[in-house]
Amino acid sequence: MKQDAAEVIALKCLTWLVGQDSLLPVFLSSTGADSEELQRRAHDPDFLTSVLEFITLDDTWVVECCDDRDLRYEMPMMAMAVLQGAGRTHWT
C-alpha cells in the first residue's frame, strides 16, 4: 500500500469517527484534540495515525467503521503501518 492510499483510508476512518456522537468525545479526550484541530490536521499523517490507532483499539469499532466505509477489515491496520513508517517497532 502506498502513502496516498493509506491517507485515503485514514480519512475515511476519520469521517466515520466524526459521525460517532458517543465515540468522538472519547477520541478527543484521549488525544487532547478539539474539533478545530480535527479540521486543521486532517491531512497530517501523524494525526491520521492516531485516528487509526484509536479505532483499532476495539474490534467492534473496526468492524463498524469498515462496514460503513466499505473497507476490508484489515485495511485500517495496513494503512496505519504505512503511515507509521518502517521506524516504528511493533511488539505484537
Summary of the structure (lengths in Angstrom):
residues: 92
radius of gyration: 12.2
end to end distance: 20.5
largest distance: 34.1
contacts: 249
relative contact order: 0.21
helix: 67%
strand: 0%
